[in-house]
Amino acid sequence: MRLHRAPVLDRDADDIFTLTRQGRAFYSEAFAMPFPQRRYDQVPTRRPGGP
């Protein structure tokens, strides 16, 4: 990750992690089972075609 992107990730971290929790909860409800992995790692990457 480029260091100049760190402030954006810091600013958006709460929203990103909230969406992740909501997605895992949706999975559990939609498939009537807990998310199958103990961990869910997120790695920031460069968007396709972006800087």
C-alpha positions in Angstrom: 0.0 0.0 0.0 1.2 3.5 -0.7 1.7 5.6 2.3 -0.3 8.5 0.9 -3.3 6.2 1.0 -3.0 5.6 4.8 -5.0 8.7 5.8 -7.9 7.5 3.6 -7.9 4.0 5.2 -7.6 5.6 8.7 -10.6 7.8 7.9 -12.7 5.0 6.5 -11.7 2.1 8.8 -14.8 2.2 10.9 -17.0 2.1 7.9 -15.0 -0.7 6.3 -15.1 -2.9 9.4 -18.8 -2.2 10.0 -19.6 -3.3 6.4 -17.5 -6.5 7.0 -19.4 -7.3 10.2 -22.7 -6.7 8.4 -21.6 -8.9 5.5 -20.7 -11.8 7.9 -24.0 -11.4 9.7 -25.8 -11.5 6.4 -24.0 -14.7 5.4 -25.0 -16.3 8.7 -28.7 -15.4 8.2 -28.8 -16.2 4.5 -27.2 -19.6 4.8 -28.5 -20.4 8.3 -24.9 -21.2 9.5 -22.0 -19.2 10.9 -19.4 -17.8 8.6 -17.1 -20.8 7.9 -13.8 -19.2 8.7 -12.5 -18.3 12.2 -10.7 -15.3 10.7 -11.5 -12.8 8.0 -8.4 -10.8 7.0 -8.7 -7.6 4.9 -5.9 -6.3 2.8 -6.1 -3.0 1.1 -5.1 -3.2 -2.5 -5.0 -0.9 -5.5 -8.2 -0.6 -7.3 -8.2 -2.0 -10.9 -7.3 0.8 -13.3 -6.7 3.3 -10.5 -3.6 5.0 -9.3 
